[in-house]
Amino acid sequence: MLFVAMLFMSIVTFFFLTIMVSYFFILERNVKKTIWTSLLMTFVFILSLLIPQFSYQYLFYLF
């Protein structure tokens, strides 16, 4: 349960950090683009956490 809480907090923290960076530095205070960019980056972050886990699991399962 602690791992799930840490994973959730890392995702939430990453989401808010991307919002701050996108809003102040990249997209020049365009809120709609900022939210979509942050959601996309958070989705990529989640995939980067999950893809190695599943790929190693199935890779070692096959061999």
Secondary structure as the mmCIF struct_conf table of DSSP 4:
data_model
#
loop_
_struct_conf.conf_type_id
_struct_conf.id
_struct_conf.beg_label_comp_id
_struct_conf.beg_label_asym_id
_struct_conf.beg_label_seq_id
_struct_conf.end_label_comp_id
_struct_conf.end_label_asym_id
_struct_conf.end_label_seq_id
HELX_RH_AL_P HELX_RH_AL_P1 LEU A 2 VAL A 21
HELX_RH_PI_P HELX_RH_PI_P1 SER A 22 ILE A 26
BEND BEND1 LEU A 27 ARG A 29
HELX_RH_AL_P HELX_RH_AL_P2 VAL A 31 LEU A 62
#
